Amino acid sequence: MRKIFVAMVLAALAIGSTGARASAQQEEMSPAEHKRLFREGAKLWPVYCNTCHNARPGSEKAPYEWDMIIMHMRTLGNFPAEDTQAILEYLKTR
């Protein structure tokens, strides 16, 4: 039981640090890169997400919530990192 708890805490810390890193990378991007990722995410969202989820406005969740959701879904769906970043940009921007 204790091993499971320790594993859960370590996983939460890893996800938290990944989200902070992703937010810092997002702030450093140029406006052109934001647009490119948004367009790519708009194309990828129906491929990866729409098969199970209805479209929701990006404002439905806070940016940190989208970070956690996308990491969870990336694990379940085995998304490539580049596609994940594009979908995340799309979700946060719309």
C-alpha positions in Angstrom: 0.0 0.0 0.0 2.8 2.4 0.9 4.6 1.7 -2.5 1.4 2.6 -4.3 1.2 5.9 -2.4 4.8 6.7 -3.1 4.3 6.0 -6.8 1.3 8.2 -6.9 3.1 11.1 -5.2 6.1 10.8 -7.6 3.8 10.7 -10.6 2.0 13.8 -9.4 5.3 15.6 -9.0 6.4 14.6 -12.4 3.2 15.8 -14.0 3.4 19.1 -12.1 6.9 19.8 -13.2 6.1 18.9 -16.8 3.1 21.3 -16.8 5.3 24.1 -15.4 7.9 23.4 -18.1 5.2 23.4 -20.8 3.8 26.7 -19.6 7.3 28.3 -19.7 7.9 26.9 -23.2 4.5 28.3 -24.3 5.3 31.8 -23.1 8.6 31.8 -25.0 7.0 31.0 -28.4 6.6 33.6 -31.1 3.1 34.6 -32.2 3.7 32.8 -35.5 4.6 29.6 -33.7 1.4 29.9 -31.6 -0.7 30.3 -34.8 1.1 27.3 -36.4 0.4 25.1 -33.4 -3.2 26.3 -33.1 -3.9 25.4 -36.7 -2.1 22.0 -36.3 -4.1 21.3 -33.1 -7.3 22.2 -34.8 -6.5 19.5 -37.5 -5.4 16.9 -34.9 -8.2 17.4 -32.4 -10.8 15.6 -34.5 -8.3 12.8 -35.1 -7.4 12.1 -31.5 -10.1 13.6 -29.4 -13.4 13.9 -31.3 -13.9 10.1 -31.5 -14.7 10.1 -27.7 -15.3 13.7 -26.7 -17.7 16.5 -27.8 -16.1 19.9 -28.6 -15.9 22.1 -25.6 -14.7 25.8 -25.4 -11.2 26.2 -24.2 -12.4 28.6 -21.5 -14.2 25.7 -19.8 -11.0 24.7 -18.1 -8.1 26.7 -16.6 -4.8 26.4 -18.4 -3.3 24.2 -15.7 -6.3 21.8 -16.0 -5.7 21.4 -19.7 -2.1 20.6 -18.9 -3.2 17.8 -16.6 -5.9 16.5 -18.9 -3.6 16.4 -22.0 -0.9 14.5 -20.1 -3.5 12.0 -19.0 -5.0 11.6 -22.5 -1.5 11.5 -24.0 -0.8 8.5 -21.9 -4.0 6.8 -22.7 -3.9 7.6 -26.4 -0.1 7.3 -26.9 0.1 10.6 -28.7 3.4 11.8 -30.1 4.8 14.8 -28.2 4.5 17.2 -31.1 0.9 16.4 -31.6 0.2 16.7 -27.9 1.7 20.2 -27.9 -0.4 21.3 -30.9 -3.6 20.0 -29.4 -2.8 21.7 -26.0 -2.3 25.0 -27.8 -5.6 24.5 -29.6 -7.5 23.7 -26.4 -6.0 26.6 -24.4 -6.5 29.2 -27.2 -10.1 28.6 -28.4 
